[in-house]
Amino acid sequence: MRRPVVMGNWKLNGSKAMVSDLIKGLDAELNGVEGVDVVIAPPVMYADLAEQLLGKATNKIFLGTQNVDVNASGAYTGDISPEMLKDFGVTHVIIGHSERREYHNESDEFVAKKFGFLKENGLIPVFCIGETEAQNEAGETKAVCARQIDAVINMHGIEALEGAIIAYEPIWAIGTGKAATAQQAQDIHAAIRAHLASYSEEVAKKVVIQYGGSVKAENAAELFAMEDIDGALVGGAALQAAGFAAIAKAAAAAKA
Ligand code: PEP
């Protein structure tokens, strides 16, 4: 049985006051919720504050970030290393998000490098994959996901996927309010798992595959009822404590 993981990607949103209110609100909403790992990824600027607040929280909430570099130290202006993230209690790191692939020209190979560097450093990659609307309409979804996954497998081997999280995020569903239907998402998740199984059935069974793209309290239960949907990567709806907690509760209930 895979333990579901619900992660909030706060993107470029936040302030000290907002981080504080949201973490406190989320902690209160999560009382009594078990059977799901809840992760928040505020902007890295607030990792220190978030670590302090999460340390005082009643409920376990993991700290994540939205990016990492491929270098440990040195002349890499503006970049952040896995060691630095660990210094602030970070456990999960989003890589390969479509916004970074698009706006920062991150290639499959560059994302695969990040993946390996995180694993080497004992951090959990939340490895985003997914197709554009045009690729979806051209029937290329499975091939695109397989290509993105293969970049990691070719560089690090299938075993590297063990303990990592894959987030299937159709780009046309991100921030659009137009989520994939539960059945559409399940079909792709099953195909992703089958692709992993073509390398190793053992690893395929264990890998958590989150769905991301306009997940909210209203559609979460239906998505999590699907066998291969093991949680969610949540953008917009992660900025409200009650709504995000409702998604986490739905995952816990569906996978109990
Ligand atoms: C995301 O950016 O990872 C995401 C899933 O965003 P949203 O939930 O807002 O679609």
py3Dmol code that shows the C-alpha trace and the ligand (Angstrom):
import py3Dmol

protein = """\
ATOM      1  CA  MET A   1       0.000   0.000   0.000  1.00  0.00           C
ATOM      2  CA  ARG A   2       1.419   3.394  -0.965  1.00  0.00           C
ATOM      3  CA  ARG A   3       1.041   6.195   1.571  1.00  0.00           C
ATOM      4  CA  PRO A   4      -0.529   9.207  -0.135  1.00  0.00           C
ATOM      5  CA  VAL A   5       1.360  12.493  -0.305  1.00  0.00           C
ATOM      6  CA  VAL A   6      -0.401  15.849  -0.686  1.00  0.00           C
ATOM      7  CA  MET A   7       1.959  18.723  -1.373  1.00  0.00           C
ATOM      8  CA  GLY A   8       1.242  22.414  -1.703  1.00  0.00           C
ATOM      9  CA  ASN A   9       3.285  24.383  -4.219  1.00  0.00           C
ATOM     10  CA  TRP A  10       2.938  28.006  -3.122  1.00  0.00           C
ATOM     11  CA  LYS A  11       4.888  29.252  -6.159  1.00  0.00           C
ATOM     12  CA  LEU A  12       5.806  32.950  -6.056  1.00  0.00           C
ATOM     13  CA  ASN A  13       3.353  33.830  -3.300  1.00  0.00           C
ATOM     14  CA  GLY A  14       3.921  34.733   0.307  1.00  0.00           C
ATOM     15  CA  SER A  15       4.999  37.152   2.986  1.00  0.00           C
ATOM     16  CA  LYS A  16       6.034  36.546   6.587  1.00  0.00           C
ATOM     17  CA  ALA A  17       2.462  37.172   7.707  1.00  0.00           C
ATOM     18  CA  MET A  18       0.990  34.882   5.074  1.00  0.00           C
ATOM     19  CA  VAL A  19       3.443  32.043   5.838  1.00  0.00           C
ATOM     20  CA  SER A  20       2.637  32.320   9.519  1.00  0.00           C
ATOM     21  CA  ASP A  21      -1.157  32.436   9.072  1.00  0.00           C
ATOM     22  CA  LEU A  22      -1.214  29.616   6.549  1.00  0.00           C
ATOM     23  CA  ILE A  23       0.968  27.240   8.570  1.00  0.00           C
ATOM     24  CA  LYS A  24      -0.950  27.906  11.785  1.00  0.00           C
ATOM     25  CA  GLY A  25      -4.271  27.549   9.996  1.00  0.00           C
ATOM     26  CA  LEU A  26      -3.199  24.345   8.312  1.00  0.00           C
ATOM     27  CA  ASP A  27      -1.954  22.869  11.574  1.00  0.00           C
ATOM     28  CA  ALA A  28      -5.315  23.535  13.210  1.00  0.00           C
ATOM     29  CA  GLU A  29      -7.195  22.006  10.257  1.00  0.00           C
ATOM     30  CA  LEU A  30      -5.083  18.844  10.281  1.00  0.00           C
ATOM     31  CA  ASN A  31      -5.876  17.779  13.835  1.00  0.00           C
ATOM     32  CA  GLY A  32      -6.755  14.086  13.850  1.00  0.00           C
ATOM     33  CA  VAL A  33      -5.829  13.538  10.178  1.00  0.00           C
ATOM     34  CA  GLU A  34      -3.723  10.418   9.682  1.00  0.00           C
ATOM     35  CA  GLY A  35      -2.585   8.269   6.806  1.00  0.00           C
ATOM     36  CA  VAL A  36      -1.291  11.027   4.533  1.00  0.00           C
ATOM     37  CA  ASP A  37       1.982  12.935   4.295  1.00  0.00           C
ATOM     38  CA  VAL A  38       1.307  16.663   4.033  1.00  0.00           C
ATOM     39  CA  VAL A  39       4.051  18.821   2.542  1.00  0.00           C
ATOM     40  CA  ILE A  40       4.214  22.569   1.942  1.00  0.00           C
ATOM     41  CA  ALA A  41       6.604  24.291  -0.431  1.00  0.00           C
ATOM     42  CA  PRO A  42       6.680  28.016   0.295  1.00  0.00           C
ATOM     43  CA  PRO A  43       9.180  30.233  -1.528  1.00  0.00           C
ATOM     44  CA  VAL A  44      12.628  29.204  -0.265  1.00  0.00           C
ATOM     45  CA  MET A  45      13.068  32.689   1.221  1.00  0.00           C
ATOM     46  CA  TYR A  46      10.661  31.617   3.969  1.00  0.00           C
ATOM     47  CA  ALA A  47      12.230  28.229   4.735  1.00  0.00           C
ATOM     48  CA  ASP A  48      13.698  29.494   8.016  1.00  0.00           C
ATOM     49  CA  LEU A  49      10.397  30.917   9.236  1.00  0.00           C
ATOM     50  CA  ALA A  50       8.495  27.858   8.040  1.00  0.00           C
ATOM     51  CA  GLU A  51      10.915  25.497   9.795  1.00  0.00           C
ATOM     52  CA  GLN A  52      10.422  27.373  13.067  1.00  0.00           C
ATOM     53  CA  LEU A  53       6.635  27.375  12.766  1.00  0.00           C
ATOM     54  CA  LEU A  54       6.465  23.724  11.711  1.00  0.00           C
ATOM     55  CA  GLY A  55       8.641  22.862  14.721  1.00  0.00           C
ATOM     56  CA  LYS A  56       5.956  24.294  16.981  1.00  0.00           C
ATOM     57  CA  ALA A  57       3.038  22.720  15.106  1.00  0.00           C
ATOM     58  CA  THR A  58       0.937  19.950  16.673  1.00  0.00           C
ATOM     59  CA  ASN A  59       0.750  17.952  13.455  1.00  0.00           C
ATOM     60  CA  LYS A  60       3.555  16.674  11.265  1.00  0.00           C
ATOM     61  CA  ILE A  61       3.820  18.817   8.162  1.00  0.00           C
ATOM     62  CA  PHE A  62       6.867  18.310   5.949  1.00  0.00           C
ATOM     63  CA  LEU A  63       8.789  21.230   4.500  1.00  0.00           C
ATOM     64  CA  GLY A  64       9.494  21.280   0.779  1.00  0.00           C
ATOM     65  CA  THR A  65      10.903  23.721  -1.746  1.00  0.00           C
ATOM     66  CA  GLN A  66      10.221  24.479  -5.374  1.00  0.00           C
ATOM     67  CA  ASN A  67      13.714  24.164  -6.813  1.00  0.00           C
ATOM     68  CA  VAL A  68      17.353  23.214  -6.218  1.00  0.00           C
ATOM     69  CA  ASP A  69      20.617  23.595  -8.102  1.00  0.00           C
ATOM     70  CA  VAL A  70      22.870  20.866  -9.513  1.00  0.00           C
ATOM     71  CA  ASN A  71      25.967  22.221  -7.721  1.00  0.00           C
ATOM     72  CA  ALA A  72      26.988  21.893  -4.089  1.00  0.00           C
ATOM     73  CA  SER A  73      28.771  25.241  -3.720  1.00  0.00           C
ATOM     74  CA  GLY A  74      30.831  27.808  -5.588  1.00  0.00           C
ATOM     75  CA  ALA A  75      30.334  30.521  -8.151  1.00  0.00           C
ATOM     76  CA  TYR A  76      26.684  29.890  -9.043  1.00  0.00           C
ATOM     77  CA  THR A  77      24.959  33.193  -8.358  1.00  0.00           C
ATOM     78  CA  GLY A  78      21.422  32.888  -7.078  1.00  0.00           C
ATOM     79  CA  ASP A  79      21.424  29.125  -6.707  1.00  0.00           C
ATOM     80  CA  ILE A  80      20.684  26.927  -3.695  1.00  0.00           C
ATOM     81  CA  SER A  81      22.160  23.536  -2.835  1.00  0.00           C
ATOM     82  CA  PRO A  82      20.621  20.442  -1.257  1.00  0.00           C
ATOM     83  CA  GLU A  83      22.851  20.892   1.833  1.00  0.00           C
ATOM     84  CA  MET A  84      21.435  24.377   2.342  1.00  0.00           C
ATOM     85  CA  LEU A  85      17.903  23.038   2.070  1.00  0.00           C
ATOM     86  CA  LYS A  86      18.655  20.284   4.589  1.00  0.00           C
ATOM     87  CA  ASP A  87      20.020  22.935   6.944  1.00  0.00           C
ATOM     88  CA  PHE A  88      16.457  24.263   7.159  1.00  0.00           C
ATOM     89  CA  GLY A  89      14.769  20.898   7.593  1.00  0.00           C
ATOM     90  CA  VAL A  90      13.623  20.549   3.987  1.00  0.00           C
ATOM     91  CA  THR A  91      12.730  16.996   2.959  1.00  0.00           C
ATOM     92  CA  HIS A  92      10.916  17.254  -0.401  1.00  0.00           C
ATOM     93  CA  VAL A  93      11.986  19.244  -3.477  1.00  0.00           C
ATOM     94  CA  ILE A  94       9.907  19.917  -6.579  1.00  0.00           C
ATOM     95  CA  ILE A  95      11.886  19.515  -9.800  1.00  0.00           C
ATOM     96  CA  GLY A  96      10.881  19.611 -13.445  1.00  0.00           C
ATOM     97  CA  HIS A  97       7.814  21.773 -12.872  1.00  0.00           C
ATOM     98  CA  SER A  98       6.454  22.861 -16.243  1.00  0.00           C
ATOM     99  CA  GLU A  99       6.880  26.509 -15.238  1.00  0.00           C
ATOM    100  CA  ARG A 100      10.621  25.963 -14.745  1.00  0.00           C
ATOM    101  CA  ARG A 101      10.886  23.866 -17.902  1.00  0.00           C
ATOM    102  CA  GLU A 102       9.151  26.651 -19.855  1.00  0.00           C
ATOM    103  CA  TYR A 103      10.406  29.906 -18.274  1.00  0.00           C
ATOM    104  CA  HIS A 104      13.921  28.706 -17.390  1.00  0.00           C
ATOM    105  CA  ASN A 105      14.485  26.360 -20.312  1.00  0.00           C
ATOM    106  CA  GLU A 106      15.130  23.375 -18.057  1.00  0.00           C
ATOM    107  CA  SER A 107      15.710  20.311 -20.224  1.00  0.00           C
ATOM    108  CA  ASP A 108      14.890  16.686 -19.412  1.00  0.00           C
ATOM    109  CA  GLU A 109      18.609  16.081 -18.835  1.00  0.00           C
ATOM    110  CA  PHE A 110      19.003  19.057 -16.506  1.00  0.00           C
ATOM    111  CA  VAL A 111      15.992  17.912 -14.484  1.00  0.00           C
ATOM    112  CA  ALA A 112      17.464  14.398 -14.383  1.00  0.00           C
ATOM    113  CA  LYS A 113      20.711  15.856 -12.999  1.00  0.00           C
ATOM    114  CA  LYS A 114      18.761  17.580 -10.243  1.00  0.00           C
ATOM    115  CA  PHE A 115      16.966  14.324  -9.533  1.00  0.00           C
ATOM    116  CA  GLY A 116      20.236  12.455  -9.012  1.00  0.00           C
ATOM    117  CA  PHE A 117      21.732  15.227  -6.900  1.00  0.00           C
ATOM    118  CA  LEU A 118      18.717  15.232  -4.584  1.00  0.00           C
ATOM    119  CA  LYS A 119      18.869  11.454  -4.157  1.00  0.00           C
ATOM    120  CA  GLU A 120      22.596  11.603  -3.475  1.00  0.00           C
ATOM    121  CA  ASN A 121      21.824  14.094  -0.724  1.00  0.00           C
ATOM    122  CA  GLY A 122      18.974  12.154   0.850  1.00  0.00           C
ATOM    123  CA  LEU A 123      16.209  14.511  -0.293  1.00  0.00           C
ATOM    124  CA  ILE A 124      12.942  13.382  -1.899  1.00  0.00           C
ATOM    125  CA  PRO A 125      12.511  14.560  -5.488  1.00  0.00           C
ATOM    126  CA  VAL A 126       8.957  15.474  -6.431  1.00  0.00           C
ATOM    127  CA  PHE A 127       9.565  14.950 -10.104  1.00  0.00           C
ATOM    128  CA  CYS A 128       7.013  16.718 -12.333  1.00  0.00           C
ATOM    129  CA  ILE A 129       6.149  15.411 -15.762  1.00  0.00           C
ATOM    130  CA  GLY A 130       3.321  16.137 -18.151  1.00  0.00           C
ATOM    131  CA  GLU A 131       2.251  17.173 -21.606  1.00  0.00           C
ATOM    132  CA  THR A 132       1.099  20.400 -23.235  1.00  0.00           C
ATOM    133  CA  GLU A 133      -2.396  20.796 -24.590  1.00  0.00           C
ATOM    134  CA  ALA A 134      -1.139  20.361 -28.159  1.00  0.00           C
ATOM    135  CA  GLN A 135       0.693  17.156 -27.223  1.00  0.00           C
ATOM    136  CA  ASN A 136      -2.434  15.929 -25.476  1.00  0.00           C
ATOM    137  CA  GLU A 137      -4.563  16.613 -28.532  1.00  0.00           C
ATOM    138  CA  ALA A 138      -2.009  14.873 -30.735  1.00  0.00           C
ATOM    139  CA  GLY A 139      -2.253  11.743 -28.551  1.00  0.00           C
ATOM    140  CA  GLU A 140       1.337  12.103 -27.367  1.00  0.00           C
ATOM    141  CA  THR A 141       0.747  12.186 -23.596  1.00  0.00           C
ATOM    142  CA  LYS A 142       2.144   8.743 -22.768  1.00  0.00           C
ATOM    143  CA  ALA A 143       5.160   9.193 -25.018  1.00  0.00           C
ATOM    144  CA  VAL A 144       5.995  12.586 -23.479  1.00  0.00           C
ATOM    145  CA  CYS A 145       5.755  11.197 -19.935  1.00  0.00           C
ATOM    146  CA  ALA A 146       7.859   8.162 -20.885  1.00  0.00           C
ATOM    147  CA  ARG A 147      10.534  10.409 -22.435  1.00  0.00           C
ATOM    148  CA  GLN A 148      10.707  12.604 -19.323  1.00  0.00           C
ATOM    149  CA  ILE A 149      10.955   9.565 -17.047  1.00  0.00           C
ATOM    150  CA  ASP A 150      13.514   7.856 -19.265  1.00  0.00           C
ATOM    151  CA  ALA A 151      15.837  10.850 -18.933  1.00  0.00           C
ATOM    152  CA  VAL A 152      16.100  10.011 -15.224  1.00  0.00           C
ATOM    153  CA  ILE A 153      16.301   6.249 -15.706  1.00  0.00           C
ATOM    154  CA  ASN A 154      18.987   6.542 -18.394  1.00  0.00           C
ATOM    155  CA  MET A 155      21.105   8.732 -16.124  1.00  0.00           C
ATOM    156  CA  HIS A 156      20.555   7.029 -12.757  1.00  0.00           C
ATOM    157  CA  GLY A 157      18.865   3.646 -13.289  1.00  0.00           C
ATOM    158  CA  ILE A 158      15.356   2.553 -12.313  1.00  0.00           C
ATOM    159  CA  GLU A 159      16.347   2.013  -8.658  1.00  0.00           C
ATOM    160  CA  ALA A 160      16.798   5.779  -8.289  1.00  0.00           C
ATOM    161  CA  LEU A 161      13.017   6.124  -8.585  1.00  0.00           C
ATOM    162  CA  GLU A 162      12.517   4.188  -5.359  1.00  0.00           C
ATOM    163  CA  GLY A 163      11.513   6.614  -2.629  1.00  0.00           C
ATOM    164  CA  ALA A 164      10.956   9.420  -5.141  1.00  0.00           C
ATOM    165  CA  ILE A 165       7.604  10.938  -6.039  1.00  0.00           C
ATOM    166  CA  ILE A 166       6.363  11.473  -9.582  1.00  0.00           C
ATOM    167  CA  ALA A 167       3.841  14.285 -10.079  1.00  0.00           C
ATOM    168  CA  TYR A 168       1.879  13.875 -13.294  1.00  0.00           C
ATOM    169  CA  GLU A 169       0.787  17.393 -14.178  1.00  0.00           C
ATOM    170  CA  PRO A 170      -0.877  17.923 -17.551  1.00  0.00           C
ATOM    171  CA  ILE A 171       0.209  21.472 -18.379  1.00  0.00           C
ATOM    172  CA  TRP A 172      -3.222  22.372 -19.757  1.00  0.00           C
ATOM    173  CA  ALA A 173      -4.708  21.647 -16.336  1.00  0.00           C
ATOM    174  CA  ILE A 174      -2.287  23.748 -14.263  1.00  0.00           C
ATOM    175  CA  GLY A 175      -3.875  26.911 -12.928  1.00  0.00           C
ATOM    176  CA  THR A 176      -6.668  26.742 -15.498  1.00  0.00           C
ATOM    177  CA  GLY A 177      -9.479  25.345 -13.369  1.00  0.00           C
ATOM    178  CA  LYS A 178      -9.759  22.615 -16.025  1.00  0.00           C
ATOM    179  CA  ALA A 179      -8.606  19.470 -14.194  1.00  0.00           C
ATOM    180  CA  ALA A 180      -8.240  16.140 -15.941  1.00  0.00           C
ATOM    181  CA  THR A 181     -11.177  13.887 -15.155  1.00  0.00           C
ATOM    182  CA  ALA A 182     -10.440  11.209 -12.599  1.00  0.00           C
ATOM    183  CA  GLN A 183     -10.597   8.555 -15.324  1.00  0.00           C
ATOM    184  CA  GLN A 184      -8.292  10.494 -17.689  1.00  0.00           C
ATOM    185  CA  ALA A 185      -5.760  10.924 -14.882  1.00  0.00           C
ATOM    186  CA  GLN A 186      -6.055   7.276 -13.818  1.00  0.00           C
ATOM    187  CA  ASP A 187      -5.387   6.090 -17.383  1.00  0.00           C
ATOM    188  CA  ILE A 188      -2.171   8.098 -17.571  1.00  0.00           C
ATOM    189  CA  HIS A 189      -1.074   7.149 -14.055  1.00  0.00           C
ATOM    190  CA  ALA A 190      -1.599   3.481 -14.925  1.00  0.00           C
ATOM    191  CA  ALA A 191       0.444   3.983 -18.115  1.00  0.00           C
ATOM    192  CA  ILE A 192       3.230   5.671 -16.131  1.00  0.00           C
ATOM    193  CA  ARG A 193       3.264   2.794 -13.660  1.00  0.00           C
ATOM    194  CA  ALA A 194       3.296   0.270 -16.508  1.00  0.00           C
ATOM    195  CA  HIS A 195       6.238   2.118 -18.030  1.00  0.00           C
ATOM    196  CA  LEU A 196       8.116   1.910 -14.715  1.00  0.00           C
ATOM    197  CA  ALA A 197       7.160  -1.770 -14.451  1.00  0.00           C
ATOM    198  CA  SER A 198       8.785  -2.435 -17.820  1.00  0.00           C
ATOM    199  CA  TYR A 199      12.054  -1.721 -15.961  1.00  0.00           C
ATOM    200  CA  SER A 200      11.149  -3.020 -12.485  1.00  0.00           C
ATOM    201  CA  GLU A 201       7.803  -4.227 -11.157  1.00  0.00           C
ATOM    202  CA  GLU A 202       9.090  -3.823  -7.613  1.00  0.00           C
ATOM    203  CA  VAL A 203       9.889  -0.149  -8.062  1.00  0.00           C
ATOM    204  CA  ALA A 204       6.701   0.517 -10.041  1.00  0.00           C
ATOM    205  CA  LYS A 205       4.527  -0.808  -7.207  1.00  0.00           C
ATOM    206  CA  LYS A 206       6.167   1.489  -4.676  1.00  0.00           C
ATOM    207  CA  VAL A 207       6.443   4.819  -6.496  1.00  0.00           C
ATOM    208  CA  VAL A 208       3.958   7.449  -5.350  1.00  0.00           C
ATOM    209  CA  ILE A 209       2.378   9.108  -8.392  1.00  0.00           C
ATOM    210  CA  GLN A 210       0.624  12.363  -7.573  1.00  0.00           C
ATOM    211  CA  TYR A 211      -1.806  14.094  -9.873  1.00  0.00           C
ATOM    212  CA  GLY A 212      -1.464  17.875 -10.249  1.00  0.00           C
ATOM    213  CA  GLY A 213      -3.571  20.374 -12.157  1.00  0.00           C
ATOM    214  CA  SER A 214      -6.517  22.285 -10.697  1.00  0.00           C
ATOM    215  CA  VAL A 215      -7.001  19.920  -7.748  1.00  0.00           C
ATOM    216  CA  LYS A 216      -9.368  21.397  -5.185  1.00  0.00           C
ATOM    217  CA  ALA A 217     -11.507  20.195  -2.301  1.00  0.00           C
ATOM    218  CA  GLU A 218     -14.394  19.593  -4.712  1.00  0.00           C
ATOM    219  CA  ASN A 219     -12.650  17.145  -7.075  1.00  0.00           C
ATOM    220  CA  ALA A 220     -10.086  15.578  -4.728  1.00  0.00           C
ATOM    221  CA  ALA A 221     -12.120  12.610  -3.475  1.00  0.00           C
ATOM    222  CA  GLU A 222     -13.008  11.498  -7.001  1.00  0.00           C
ATOM    223  CA  LEU A 223      -9.355  11.655  -8.090  1.00  0.00           C
ATOM    224  CA  PHE A 224      -8.048   9.808  -5.015  1.00  0.00           C
ATOM    225  CA  ALA A 225     -10.641   7.059  -5.463  1.00  0.00           C
ATOM    226  CA  MET A 226      -8.532   5.956  -8.442  1.00  0.00           C
ATOM    227  CA  GLU A 227      -6.123   3.101  -7.833  1.00  0.00           C
ATOM    228  CA  ASP A 228      -3.002   4.731  -9.248  1.00  0.00           C
ATOM    229  CA  ILE A 229      -3.530   8.289  -7.981  1.00  0.00           C
ATOM    230  CA  ASP A 230      -1.530   8.470  -4.767  1.00  0.00           C
ATOM    231  CA  GLY A 231      -2.021  12.075  -3.753  1.00  0.00           C
ATOM    232  CA  ALA A 232      -1.734  15.493  -5.325  1.00  0.00           C
ATOM    233  CA  LEU A 233       0.565  18.373  -6.071  1.00  0.00           C
ATOM    234  CA  VAL A 234      -1.597  21.416  -5.472  1.00  0.00           C
ATOM    235  CA  GLY A 235      -0.996  24.994  -6.590  1.00  0.00           C
ATOM    236  CA  GLY A 236      -3.759  27.587  -6.158  1.00  0.00           C
ATOM    237  CA  ALA A 237      -5.820  25.600  -3.659  1.00  0.00           C
ATOM    238  CA  ALA A 238      -2.771  25.205  -1.392  1.00  0.00           C
ATOM    239  CA  LEU A 239      -2.968  28.892  -0.469  1.00  0.00           C
ATOM    240  CA  GLN A 240      -6.074  28.406   1.713  1.00  0.00           C
ATOM    241  CA  ALA A 241      -5.662  26.338   4.882  1.00  0.00           C
ATOM    242  CA  ALA A 242      -9.159  24.844   4.985  1.00  0.00           C
ATOM    243  CA  GLY A 243      -9.259  23.967   1.281  1.00  0.00           C
ATOM    244  CA  PHE A 244      -5.792  22.434   1.266  1.00  0.00           C
ATOM    245  CA  ALA A 245      -6.508  20.460   4.436  1.00  0.00           C
ATOM    246  CA  ALA A 246      -9.718  19.192   2.854  1.00  0.00           C
ATOM    247  CA  ILE A 247      -7.630  17.769  -0.017  1.00  0.00           C
ATOM    248  CA  ALA A 248      -5.298  16.063   2.462  1.00  0.00           C
ATOM    249  CA  LYS A 249      -8.297  14.655   4.364  1.00  0.00           C
ATOM    250  CA  ALA A 250      -9.764  13.333   1.114  1.00  0.00           C
ATOM    251  CA  ALA A 251      -6.501  11.506   0.365  1.00  0.00           C
ATOM    252  CA  ALA A 252      -6.354  10.014   3.848  1.00  0.00           C
ATOM    253  CA  ALA A 253      -9.973   8.849   3.621  1.00  0.00           C
ATOM    254  CA  ALA A 254      -9.641   7.390   0.109  1.00  0.00           C
ATOM    255  CA  LYS A 255      -6.479   5.402   0.848  1.00  0.00           C
ATOM    256  CA  ALA A 256      -7.352   4.265   4.431  1.00  0.00           C
TER     257      ALA A 256
END
"""
ligand_1 = """\
10
PEP
C 1.028 23.268 -9.907
O 1.462 24.322 -10.331
O 1.805 22.377 -9.556
C -0.416 23.095 -9.860
C -0.881 21.887 -9.821
O -1.191 24.251 -9.863
P -2.798 24.337 -9.731
O -3.225 23.396 -8.623
O -3.086 25.759 -9.399
O -3.361 23.910 -11.040
"""
view = py3Dmol.view(width=600, height=400)
view.addModel(protein, "pdb")
view.setStyle({"model": 0}, {"cartoon": {"style": "trace"}})
view.addModel(ligand_1, "xyz")
view.setStyle({"model": 1}, {"stick": {}})
view.zoomTo()
view.show()
